[in-house]
Amino acid sequence: MDYDGANHVVIKNPQWWDRRTNLERRIMVVSIVLFILAVALVLGITIILLLQQDTEFYPYSYEGEMDFFQERPTVLRETDSVCLAPGCIHAASMILKNMDRSVDPCDDFYHFACGGFLNQTSVSGGDSYVDPFTIANQELQEQLRAVIEEPLKRRHEKPFSLLKRLYDICMDTTSAETHSLQLIQNLLQSLGGWPVLDQESWNEQYFDWKDSIYKFRRAGYDVNSFLTIEIVADQTNASRNIFIIDRAQLGAEEQLLLRGPDDEKAGAYFSYMVDVSLQFGANLTFAGSELRSTFEFEIALAKISNILGAEPGLHQTISIAELQRRYPSFNWIEYINGVVDAVDYTVLLDDQVIIRSPFYLTELENLLQWTSKRVLANYMMWRAVKSSVQFLTESLRNRRFDYFQEAFGITDRMPRWKECVNVVTKGIPFAVGVLYVQRYVDEDTKEVIYEMVASIRSQFMEMIKLVDWMDDVTKMNALDKADSLTVHTAYSDEFLSVKRLEQYYAELEFPRENYLACILTLNLFERDKYFQRLRWAQPQDNREEDLYTNVVHPFYEANRNILNIPSGILQGNFFGADKPQCLNYGSLGYLIGHEIAHSIDSTARHFDKNGKVVEWWTEHTKRAYKQKIHCISRSHKFSQTSPELQSLQSDEEARECNVADGAGLKAAYLAYHVWVERFGHEYQIPSLNFFSPLQLFWISAAQTQCTKYTQEFIRDEGYVAPFTPAYFQILNSFANNEFFARDFRCPIGSTMYPANRCKIW
């Protein structure tokens, strides 16, 4: 009790804490302490999580992602941030089907992404391997069949009636049985006669191989028996066309011939020659000895075409007068004019030609000088017959298929409709292309692709600025060339002009005799069109050769600095307007980046931005690049794979593709980040929500390379056409990319994150 100054009692209200009992005070202290600890724990966990989330792994936050979807360029159906568009659902199904999630992606990303594909895919008897491109091509064949077989809506338009007529003639299996053998035997007589048939009545004094070549040209047969004459833009002046003189085109048999006459598969080719001649009426004993000399001559021709000294040169541009001086056994003016056979055009001595294989021309002169006219005639007529067999009787076609089985391991015969689709698509490509584009290619797709290309090219140019193996002079040239790259996507606007099509095919008329007669007429028509390029004032402006309908893979042309993206790849696993862009950039974007990288590589360095031959890499850059790429084949432990695959890894051309793979992959990855910055984050994909969009980019890219090889291909053919097996493509490109290891959080020292990466880009 307190008192004031007058001794009055003063009663004070006690403090809140004083009014509490001892038990209440203890409970409250414990509660406060627990609350503080709980808050501290929450804050601590949050801080730890934030610290563990490396912004370099996932540089974009998913907070407020719905705000970004207002301006998305693709039309999607959204439910709780999940893409339910057909493209998303189909993509999810295919990705999961191709994967093997039991594999650690940091140990073996190829089998992680492609294990399911390898386990479930079988290679048909007609193929050496199966990959996404062969699958896409099969889908393309079905689509082409649909547009070709569809009833004509505009029967009066000639280009479309022509393709229908050619397809119907091809599908008519009875027409070839009636007069086809008589037709080709008459043709052989008009071409100079086939000695194996005429035996002793054949007179060599009436034969000259050059005269026969001119007759082949006018009949619609191939004229490349000994020499190939092509037309390209002049390497020194891209505003005009110029001749290229190259080696003979021996076809699929070339590699068999190089094995020598005693090889089993080369022997199958010889047996095929003899058996076909027998069906034409040759005597068995006479044909065997007669065609043996022909067989040996063709082996000799293959050998001089493949000697190391005969490798193509890039700078052998000379006048025809100089050509005549160097190789006097040919009358070059007469020969070239006879092959060209163009109205209102004559080749002159001052005209320029490119010689790709000087060594070959010297060896060819010697070979022709020491070979009898009879052997030369048998060889030329055999080439005409061999190219005709597939258009003749069923008996000859069956013997051809048996030969392919024995020589190339083909066990499945191509269906007739597919064969006819190929004939029509290659023979009348522009008419087929118009029908295909009108039915299958969305008009907005071109703009989407152009934007993708522009973004990838922009990122690639930024990468050029940062590489350490290019000096400043080379970098400026590379940037200028990449910036000048012309892109042809799907089709040009004038491509869809029916009037233009009618003008192009105005002179083409199919005879009514039979299938072979139609093919020869078509060959002659296309040959005439080909040599008309000599009169074009601006060859680089022409796009006819770019409009491939039966092609899937994008490709780069160094001599014109053009990137071609065919319409056939704008579908399936490679691209879809209703698919997430992480998948589009990972698949098609990766391929586009690869081709853009080829525009400045060690092959394209010989051509400037206009296609002119210019060596624009400095000597310093050449040396630095050569030293830099050594790490590609040394950067991984190849002992884990088969010895057969190891032996295919060291080729220089394959290594060049590895470099382009790494550059294209990185450029597409960076371009996808730019897309996200512009449009926001992607919706989740059904059943793939456990992967981030960045991880799906890598999975999509890897699945473009899933490949199932036959053992025969690896054993017998891999050394013939050097390549990098798909496993090594992924190993080289992905494991050497720092972004991949970050996105999958691979520990350093793992297979996909080696301690010493091979960094070229």
ZAKELUM-172383 format. One record per residue (C-alpha): residue in one letter; x, y, z. Coordinates in steps of 0.001 Angstrom, whole numbers, padded with zeros to 6 digits, always signed. Example, Ala and Ser with C-alpha at 12.3 -4.5 7.8 and 13.67 -1.06 7.14 Angstrom:
<recs>
A+012300-004500+007800;S+013670-001060+007140;
</recs>
This chain:
<recs>
M+000000+000000+000000;D+001381+003471-000893;Y+000754+006790+000784;D+000739+010324-000553;G+002159+013388+001227;A-000962+013784+003431;N-000803+010219+004537;H-003779+009342+002399;V-003873+005805+001113;V-003264+005614-002650;I-004338+002387-004469;K-002402+001809-007772;N-003404-000607-010564;P-000598-003250-010774;Q+001290-003840-014115;W-000044-006478-016575;W+002949-008735-015990;D+002590-008371-012185;R-000972-009538-012297;R+000124-012871-013955;T+000728-015939-011875;N+004099-017653-012006;L+002667-020493-014156;E+001158-018059-016659;R+004452-016210-016899;R+006344-019412-017672;I+003864-020512-020388;M+004004-017134-022073;V+007809-017052-022137;V+007940-020515-023682;S+005317-019540-026317;I+007238-016439-027342;V+010468-018381-027641;L+008793-021068-029742;F+007233-018439-032024;I+010589-016756-032558;L+012195-020095-033327;A+009437-020966-035817;V+009823-017660-037636;A+013589-018085-037696;L+013222-021605-039061;V+010920-020459-041879;L+013242-017603-042753;G+016239-019916-042683;I+014658-022477-044983;T+013597-019761-047392;I+017080-018292-047491;I+018640-021715-048046;L+016285-022468-050914;L+016980-019124-052521;L+020699-019642-052185;Q+020471-023138-053683;Q+018546-021919-056707;D+021352-020855-059010;T+019939-018241-061322;E+022320-019450-064003;F+020474-022765-064067;Y+016989-021327-064421;P+017360-017641-065184;Y+013634-017013-065408;S+011162-016945-062511;Y+007785-018617-062862;E+006075-016027-060630;G+003217-014313-062393;E+003654-016431-065497;M-000003-015993-066465;D+000656-012301-067110;F+002889-013209-070033;F+000427-015347-071941;Q-001627-012425-073235;E+000637-011994-076282;R+001700-015575-076983;P+002034-016229-080726;T+000800-019826-080625;V-002788-020843-080089;L-002980-023127-077068;R-005732-024404-074826;E-004905-023758-071204;T-006166-025506-068097;D-004315-024799-064849;S-001191-023815-066838;V-001144-027153-068685;C-001067-027204-072482;L-003844-029445-073767;A-003456-028586-077438;P-003190-031672-079697;G+000423-030800-080478;C+001343-030813-076791;I-000391-034090-076085;H+001146-035791-079114;A+004585-034390-078288;A+004356-035655-074713;S+003435-039110-075948;M+006312-039281-078413;I+008897-037890-075996;L+008001-040397-073289;K+007920-043241-075798;N+011415-042425-077044;M+012970-041983-073581;D+014429-044401-071079;R+014083-042659-067710;S+015924-045446-065926;V+019176-044048-067386;D+020908-041247-065519;P+020951-038255-067908;C+024322-037175-066522;D+025793-040599-067282;D+024434-041208-070777;F+022070-038604-072136;Y+021743-040309-075511;H+020202-043451-074038;F+018231-041373-071534;A+016605-039473-074416;C+016617-042280-077020;G+016608-045575-075114;G+012925-046216-075765;F+013370-045457-079461;L+016273-047897-079735;N+014383-050650-077925;Q+011125-050294-079836;T+012321-049438-083343;S+013185-052013-085973;V+014972-051304-089239;S+013042-052465-092277;G+014733-054617-094859;G+015012-051728-097266;D+016948-049434-094950;S+020343-049316-093278;Y+019105-047267-090333;V+016048-045507-088972;D+016041-042010-087488;P+013493-039182-087121;F+014273-038019-090648;T+013455-041363-092231;I+010241-041453-090198;A+009382-037912-091285;N+010122-038888-094875;Q+007739-041836-094600;E+005032-039468-093361;L+005862-037121-096224;Q+005493-039964-098734;E+002016-040719-097401;Q+001069-037052-097674;L+002391-036819-101223;R+000455-039917-102151;A-002719-038302-100844;V-002311-035141-102918;I-001289-037052-106057;E-004130-039587-105884;E-006752-036985-105000;P-009167-036379-107929;L-008251-033295-109910;K-010452-030300-109204;R-008941-028306-112067;R-008521-030741-114946;H-007836-027996-117472;E-004586-026985-115753;K-001805-028866-117540;P+000810-029238-114762;F-001592-031170-112533;S-002943-033352-115337;L+000656-034222-116263;L+001488-035501-112800;K-001730-037517-112677;R-000963-039067-116060;L+002582-039998-115061;Y+001383-041534-111801;D-001337-043548-113542;I+001119-044853-116162;C+003535-045853-113419;M+000834-047676-111475;D-000327-049540-114606;T+001823-052656-114183;T+000538-054301-117377;S+001652-051593-119818;A+005357-052346-119307;E+004832-055983-120320;T+003623-055275-123855;H+006174-053403-125950;S+008819-052192-123489;L+011562-054675-124451;Q+011053-054009-128137;L+011173-050270-127479;I+014488-050363-125632;Q+016084-052756-128143;N+015191-050321-130914;L+016679-047534-128818;L+019926-049446-128315;Q+020269-049875-132071;S+019714-046163-132637;L+022366-045410-130011;G+024996-047545-131778;G+024091-051104-130795;W+024978-053309-127822;P+027849-055598-128850;V+026895-058316-126337;L+023626-058735-128261;D+024883-058117-131788;Q+027956-060323-131293;E+030024-060437-134499;S+027649-058224-136478;W+028630-055227-134383;N+031131-053105-136325;E+033458-050897-134329;Q+034276-048615-137275;Y+030842-047021-136909;F+031276-046412-133195;D+032623-043312-131476;W+031906-042961-127771;K+031474-039172-128053;D+028872-039539-130828;S+027037-042040-128634;I+027046-039526-125779;Y+025332-036958-128035;K+022747-039570-129036;F+022186-040423-125352;R+021535-036741-124685;R+018848-036483-127384;A+017230-039765-126327;G+016840-038741-122682;Y+019564-041005-121268;D+022298-040059-118835;V+025384-038450-120411;N+027754-038884-117442;S+029296-042202-118497;F+032827-040777-118484;L+032516-037131-117475;T+029997-035059-115576;I+029159-031590-116872;E+027285-029392-114406;I+026287-025742-114295;V+026738-023507-111271;A+027089-019807-110563;D+030558-018605-111512;Q+032793-018674-108444;T+034453-015423-109527;N+031316-013681-110754;A+028051-014837-109167;S+025989-012948-111789;R+026709-015577-114447;N+026727-019341-114801;I+029711-021537-115537;F+030497-025169-116355;I+031962-027659-113917;I+033697-030708-115398;D+033940-033578-112933;R+034339-037332-112690;A+031907-039943-113993;Q+028832-040710-111907;L+028942-044448-111278;G+026049-044634-108842;A+025535-047061-105970;E+027823-049663-107530;E+030925-047466-107198;Q+031824-048717-103723;L+031262-052323-104764;L+033592-051877-107727;L+036338-050487-105511;R+036428-053816-103675;G+037765-055490-106791;P+036486-058242-109113;D+036909-061040-106561;D+034674-059446-103924;E+031403-061290-103350;K+029188-058228-103694;A+031063-056981-106740;G+030512-060457-108162;A+026776-060050-107560;Y+026886-056939-109739;F+028620-058832-112560;S+026070-061660-112360;Y+023315-059076-112584;M+024875-057628-115769;V+024977-061056-117394;D+021455-062081-116343;V+019917-058869-117672;S+021685-059294-121004;L+020285-062835-121196;Q+016728-061505-120812;F+017510-059185-123709;G+018452-062207-125820;A+022227-062547-125321;N+024042-065872-125566;L+025100-067149-122134;T+028666-068151-123035;F+029277-065080-125145;A+027765-062695-122562;G+029965-064009-119764;S+033241-063321-121549;E+032043-060126-123244;L+030765-058456-120121;R+033748-059508-118013;S+035819-056921-119898;T+033086-054349-119331;F+033063-055161-115628;E+036837-054768-115383;F+036721-051454-117267;E+034132-050106-114840;I+036351-051150-111922;A+039247-049248-113475;L+037010-046192-113924;A+035953-046351-110282;K+039563-046567-109149;I+040758-043493-111032;S+037715-041635-109690;N+038737-042387-106125;I+042508-042052-106093;L+043624-039504-103497;G+045132-037269-106170;A+041716-036985-107825;E+040114-035130-104937;P+038122-032067-106072;G+039865-028728-106209;L+038176-025420-105523;H+040190-023030-107658;Q+040758-024779-110994;T+038957-022237-113194;I+040351-022087-116720;S+039218-021230-120243;I+038122-023959-122628;A+041101-023035-124772;E+043389-023827-121833;L+041407-026998-121176;Q+042060-028039-124761;R+045774-027388-124370;R+046043-029459-121174;Y+043949-032412-122359;P+044340-032537-126140;S+042815-035976-126738;F+039313-034461-126387;N+037732-031980-128748;W+036299-029982-125872;I+034298-027422-127862;E+032557-030176-129800;Y+032033-032337-126711;I+030565-029656-124454;N+028314-028290-127202;G+027168-031846-127982;V+026245-032495-124347;V+024587-029114-123856;D+022719-029280-127183;A+021002-025981-126417;V+019127-023880-128956;D+020654-020440-129563;Y+023654-021159-127365;T+027175-022093-128395;V+030150-022727-126146;L+033249-020751-127175;L+036954-021156-126497;D+036973-018114-124214;D+034254-019527-121939;Q+035393-020511-118452;V+035116-023938-116835;I+035894-025271-113368;I+037969-028448-113236;R+037257-030292-110013;S+039517-033288-110649;P+042498-032498-112878;F+044123-035809-112009;Y+041027-037708-113130;L+041059-036108-116579;T+044671-037190-117126;E+043935-040749-116033;L+040730-040864-118094;E+042635-039901-121228;N+044986-042824-120677;L+042208-045285-119854;L+040159-044414-122954;Q+043229-044592-125162;W+044017-048164-124072;T+040439-049503-124056;S+038870-051038-127141;K+035790-049525-128758;R+033893-052749-128140;V+034421-052529-124373;L+033450-048847-124367;A+030278-049603-126318;N+029312-052480-124017;Y+029875-050226-121005;M+027775-047345-122374;M+024894-049540-123522;W+024919-051396-120214;R+024507-048072-118412;A+021477-047257-120566;V+019973-050686-119918;K+020700-050585-116181;S+018915-047232-115824;S+015898-048602-117731;V+015302-051902-115948;Q+012957-050529-113280;F+010629-049266-116043;L+010480-052551-117952;T+009000-056010-117404;E+008264-057566-114036;S+010821-060282-114711;L+013604-057696-115101;R+012374-055778-112081;N+012468-058966-110007;R+016055-059662-111084;R+016986-056106-110111;F+015489-056590-106658;D+017349-059895-106215;Y+020585-058079-107008;F+019824-055368-104449;Q+019182-058070-101874;E+022519-059728-102513;A+024649-056608-102941;F+023088-054165-100486;G+021195-056351-098025;I+017787-054930-098976;T+015081-057423-098029;D+011873-055387-098370;R+010662-054335-101780;M+009347-050796-102093;P+005566-050730-102621;R+004553-049744-106130;W+002713-046635-104958;K+005799-045357-103161;E+007954-045942-106201;C+005457-044015-108321;V+005223-041164-105802;N+009015-040836-105971;V+008985-040816-109768;V+006303-038145-109957;T+007751-036008-107167;K+011231-036000-108686;G+009954-035696-112267;I+007351-032968-111828;P+008424-031460-108495;F+006936-027996-108778;A+003398-029143-109588;V+003501-031683-106754;G+004951-029029-104464;V+002109-026613-105101;L-000490-029244-104226;Y+001438-030237-101107;V+001867-026688-099813;Q-001762-025817-100440;R-002901-028797-098411;Y-000352-029190-095617;V+001520-025931-094974;D-000166-023188-092975;E+000399-019757-094474;D+001412-018341-091072;T+004124-020956-090601;K+006624-019156-092817;E+006611-016055-090618;V+007118-018148-087480;I+010085-019888-089084;Y+011597-016629-090302;E+011418-015248-086761;M+013070-018382-085422;V+015856-018155-088005;A+016387-014453-087299;S+016712-015057-083567;I+019070-018019-083950;R+021206-016145-086446;S+021384-013163-084094;Q+022578-015348-081221;F+025064-017097-083468;M+026534-013752-084470;E+026936-012866-080803;M+028749-016167-080329;I+031125-015315-083173;K+032157-012163-081333;L+033221-014229-078303;V+035216-017106-079837;D+038935-017089-079096;W+040160-018880-082242;M+039049-016173-084691;D+040999-012969-085010;D+039220-009651-085502;V+039532-009658-089296;T+038007-013124-089621;K+035267-012246-087133;M+034211-009232-089195;N+034075-011370-092338;A+032129-014100-090544;L+029625-011611-089148;D+029140-010076-092585;K+028564-013459-094186;A+026160-014699-091498;D+024228-011437-091738;S+023999-011823-095550;L+022701-015395-095381;T+019611-015840-097575;V+016852-018019-096148;H+014438-019983-098329;T+011594-021379-096261;A+009018-023857-097553;Y+008129-022007-100769;S+008280-018612-102424;D+005170-016605-103211;E+005684-017032-106955;F+005959-020782-106390;L+002186-021016-105936;S+001476-019288-109262;V-000364-021713-111532;K+000364-019430-114474;R+004085-019770-113824;L+003699-023549-113562;E+001894-023703-116891;Q+004649-021705-118547;Y+007291-024025-117119;Y+005586-027247-118296;A+004198-025856-121551;E+006518-027962-123739;L+006147-031240-121833;E+003911-033887-123411;F+003941-037563-122467;P+003865-040153-125263;R+001270-042887-125099;E+003571-045872-125701;N+004637-046946-122240;Y+006288-046144-118948;L+009893-046052-120226;A+008970-043710-123073;C+007410-041294-120567;I+010503-041395-118353;L+012862-040688-121252;T+010662-037823-122419;L+010687-036382-118923;N+014484-036782-118668;L+014954-034942-121967;F+012634-032142-120853;E+014464-031646-117569;R+017884-031796-119287;D+016812-029064-121700;K+015594-026948-118772;Y+018853-027549-116933;F+021063-026271-119725;Q+018834-023260-120284;R+020491-021852-117156;L+023397-020882-119363;R+021268-018065-120772;W+020107-016676-117418;A+021361-013188-116710;Q+021033-013458-112913;P+021293-017131-111900;Q+021359-016324-108200;D+017793-015001-108413;N+016374-018315-109560;R+014736-020526-106960;E+013636-023544-108983;E+016323-025801-107592;D+015418-024779-104036;L+011848-026004-104138;Y+012408-029576-103100;T+009209-031293-102035;N+010659-034734-101317;V+013373-033453-098949;V+013112-033293-095162;H+016483-032129-093827;P+017439-028401-094012;F+020637-027775-095962;Y+023113-024980-096616;E+024582-024097-100027;A+028025-022568-099631;N+028396-021486-103244;R+025267-019300-102946;N+025156-018633-099192;I+021603-019915-098955;L+019878-021792-096127;N+017051-023995-097413;I+014303-025139-095034;P+012047-027548-096979;S+008348-027671-096286;G+008577-031385-095485;I+010248-030730-092109;L+007589-028333-090848;Q+005641-031123-089175;G+005861-034141-086894;N+008541-034213-084215;F+010448-031298-085731;F+007903-028492-085646;G+004329-027713-084694;A+002495-024396-084346;D+000611-025795-081353;K+003693-027252-079641;P+005695-025547-076885;Q+008553-023518-078266;C+011066-025313-076060;L+010419-028349-078268;N+010423-026411-081558;Y+013671-024657-080725;G+015198-027882-079454;S+014399-029771-082666;L+014016-027546-085721;G+015903-024677-084091;Y+018860-026964-083393;L+018942-028083-087043;I+018684-024512-088292;G+021516-023457-086012;H+023629-026331-087304;E+023177-025187-090911;I+023813-021532-090067;A+027078-022603-088413;H+028097-024253-091695;S+027977-020830-093365;I+031249-019787-091728;D+032994-023124-091158;S+036266-024385-092631;T+034514-025470-095848;A+032411-022344-096347;R+035483-020202-095675;H+036307-020664-099368;F+033169-018716-100388;D+032228-015147-099528;K+028726-013844-098826;N+027914-013754-102564;G+029154-017266-103321;K+032375-016021-104867;V+035516-018018-104165;V+037441-015982-101609;E+039683-017253-098826;W+038385-015013-096023;W+039885-016842-093011;T+043272-015488-092047;E+046214-017838-091627;H+046133-017197-087887;T+042497-018316-087690;K+043175-021435-089763;R+045981-022526-087434;A+044020-021695-084290;Y+040939-023564-085518;K+042917-026648-086510;Q+044466-026754-083077;K+041150-026088-081357;I+039168-028957-082902;H+041682-031616-081850;C+039874-031890-078535;I+036645-033172-080126;S+037799-036758-080538;R+039821-036741-077303;S+037259-035249-074954;H+035465-038459-073924;K+036009-042070-072986;F+034962-043921-076117;S+035973-047295-074706;Q+032461-047706-073324;T+031063-048239-076828;S+031674-050727-079585;P+034984-050757-081503;E+033027-050414-084747;L+031632-047046-083651;Q+035021-045889-082425;S+036512-046438-085866;L+033939-044104-087399;Q+034750-041179-085144;S+037977-039733-086534;D+036944-038469-089966;E+037608-034763-090570;E+034282-034203-092297;A+032462-035790-089375;R+034436-033618-086986;E+033331-030543-088935;C+029717-031576-088407;N+030419-031991-084687;V+031600-028388-084579;A+028424-027242-086346;D+026353-029353-083938;G+027841-027607-080927;A+027397-024149-082422;G+023841-024772-083615;L+022786-026245-080302;K+024083-023286-078321;A+022612-020695-080713;A+019175-022354-080575;Y+019330-022555-076770;L+020144-018859-076430;A+017461-017970-078989;Y+014886-019865-076945;H+015819-017753-073925;V+015153-014651-076020;W+011734-016072-076916;V+010937-016594-073219;E+012025-013054-072382;R+009628-011784-075009;F+006591-013997-074509;G+006958-015512-071053;H+007250-019022-069738;E+005664-022030-071326;Y+002776-024050-070006;Q+003524-027442-068600;I+003221-030408-070941;P+001000-033309-069857;S+002991-036058-068119;L+006209-034057-068545;N+005733-031600-065695;F+008700-033144-063875;F+010976-031557-066527;S+011593-027841-066831;P+011197-026217-070262;L+014979-025900-070465;Q+015403-029614-069838;L+012753-030350-072467;F+014770-028266-074924;W+017709-030657-074511;I+015536-033760-074677;S+013881-032519-077861;A+017258-031744-079423;A+018678-035157-078523;Q+015662-036960-079918;T+016331-035513-083381;Q+019417-037750-083382;C+017881-041035-082169;T+019136-043594-084682;K+018814-047355-084935;Y+021559-048774-087184;T+021826-052194-088714;Q+025017-054064-087915;E+025616-054444-091659;F+025636-050684-092107;I+028185-050168-089355;R+030357-052997-090619;D+030122-052547-094395;E+029078-048986-095147;G+030193-046742-092351;Y+033729-046499-093659;V+032465-045565-097121;A+030526-042468-096067;P+032242-041213-092901;F+029857-039950-090253;T+029558-039530-086526;P+027211-042100-084930;A+024331-040534-083041;Y+025756-041513-079640;F+028906-039510-080257;Q+026967-036577-081675;I+025162-036211-078371;L+028283-036888-076341;N+030354-034308-078205;S+027745-031575-078484;F+025838-031819-075209;A+028619-032715-072801;N+030728-029837-074069;N+027933-027338-073521;E+028019-025655-070112;F+024283-024907-070169;F+023368-028581-070409;A+025266-029505-067248;R+023620-026625-065388;D+020087-027465-066509;F+020441-031117-065483;R+022685-030349-062500;C+025300-032865-063585;P+028223-033190-061173;I+031594-032249-062566;G+033509-035316-063680;S+030381-037120-064884;T+030189-038305-068498;M+027998-035374-069499;Y+030044-032815-067537;P+033713-033687-068083;A+036298-031795-066099;N+038002-030678-069307;R+035312-029640-071734;C+036065-029170-075423;K+034839-025621-075880;I+034916-024319-079442;W+031838-022106-079276;
</recs>
